[in-house]
Amino acid sequence: MLKFTCCNPLRQFDERSQAQLLRGITRGFERECLRVTGSGQLAKSAHPAALGAKLTHPWITTDYAEALLEFITPPSQDPLFPLSFLKEIHGFSAQQLDDEFLWAGSMPCKIGADAGIAIADYGRSNEARFKGVYREGLSLRYGRAMQTIAGAHYNWSLPEAFWLALRDSCCGAADLQDFINQRYFGLIRNFLRYGWLIPYLFGASPALSQSFLQGRPSDLLELSPGTLHAPYATSLRMSDLGYQNRAQDKLAISFNSLEQYCNALETAIRSPDPYYAELGVRQGEHWQQLSANVLQLEAEFYAPIRPKRVSSLRPAKALREQGVQYLEVRLFDLNPFIDIGIAPEQSLFADVLLLMCLFRDSPPISCREQSENDENKHRVVKRGRAPGLQLLLHNREQPLRPLAHTLFDDMAPFAEMLDSAYGGCQYQQATQSLRQRIDQPELTPSAQVLSAVSQHGSYFDFAMHMAKEHTQSLQAFALAPESLARFNASVAESNASLQRIESELQLPFDEFVARYYT
């Protein structure tokens, strides 16, 4: 039974006039994908010049590797805009590729030794060098193969008018930003409890090419020569084979309050790690990591959801001084059957889940409960479709399916609330459709990927087939003249901005780094 943190939103926001406040929800997507050659190898070429300067382009950049593109949509209150604009970014980018393709899956193509994975090069400025050294540090600490994994992030925030109405009805903190911070962190805690629904419903990485492991042992089974899998896995990307940082396991970053969260991050970026110190920060003039501390930067801490703020300050300092502006949901795999990697129902479901998490009672998370939450995520990503899978709830084993149905029951009023805000019934239809995946796991993307991998003979052959099909379709995509002009202008502006930055007088790099931590 859904318990609310203060007011009952079903009474407060079921009126159409109040539900209209939800039309101010701001959304955006970030999608990563590898550039690969026609033979399916990781592209060795530099970031295409026709895409602009990756340091300064607002929508087209790279993540860790030079070949790992990252596409970013501007924030928008139009729920249809993010995916529509993402389609245009993909179309424009694909049309600039020469004999290369956009890889379709989250788990990478065939990769060789770490040394063959080029780190992204952002230019000659201190800012560019800082980003490069940070990536060198990730390579030193965790290896480069892990940094070729791709995913999709969903950025989400509620409008000020909504927060004012909620605070007034809940008699919340007098300072509006303090109230917003408290409620966003309550939402985050509930997302840590129930976010396992996302990899179950949308996970699409149950298999990988054996080359990804680079000779490391694993408990995966051979599906076909060169392909490993876990029979009931949903998202190996989110397992200990994918994004991982065992050095962070003992950090105990708390989401029980903004203050505890910021304090823990500050401590981590200032606490020396003996192993990293032994590796060394510099070898002569060459920087191989930004520091020998537990975290080089706050961004190195991996979490399934993050509180964020756009600011020139360091992330922890910005959050402490200015508060939470939006949330970044990081659990979505790429859907290899879709040319932009993201299905429309993903944002619809995320909106409903996040609202439910916001209004649901959200007590602090103890160390015991955090272990339980981590174990539930681990079980779902490795064995989510297993018949009779049990999850932990208050130290007791409970079947996944009834737990999932209960959560869908609790989400139903919020889907109705959003439909009231936007008109129509798309949110209710999406949740009703997705709910079928609980009792019919063969409908999940992870099950469909395994079936397709078996048909194509290997994960590589399947993903390469989809990469060619999607890239060729995107290259044929007709951009409107005004959209093409906008992208061409953004390329020119990014190049001009890079030139301006690189023409400015630069501080000595060690002083630039020191100022970041001051």
Protein Blocks (a to p, Z undefined) as FASTA:
>chain_A
ZZdfkbafklmmmpmklmmmmmmpccddddddddddfkopacfbdcdfknopfklmmkbc
cfkbmklccddddddfbfklmmmmmmmmmmmmmmmpghiacdfbfbdcddddfklpccdd
ebjbfklmmmmmmmmmmmmmnojklmmpccddddddddfklmmmmmmmnopafblklmmm
mmmmmmmmmmmmmmmmmmmmmgccfbccfklnnopacfbdcfbghiacdfkbfblmlmmk
lccdfklmmnopafkbfklmmmmmmmmmmcccfklmmnopbghjbcfbfbfcfblblklp
ccfbdcddddfbdfklmmmmnopfbdcdfkbccdfkbfnlpafklmmmmmmmmmmmmmpc
cddddfklmmmmmmmmmmmmmmmmgghiacdeehiacdfklmmmmmmmmmmmmmmmmmmm
ngpjklmmmmmmmmmmmmmmmlpmklmmmmmmmmnopaklmmmmmmmmmmmmmmmpccdf
klmmmmmmmmmmmmmmmmmmmmpccddfklmmmmmmZZ
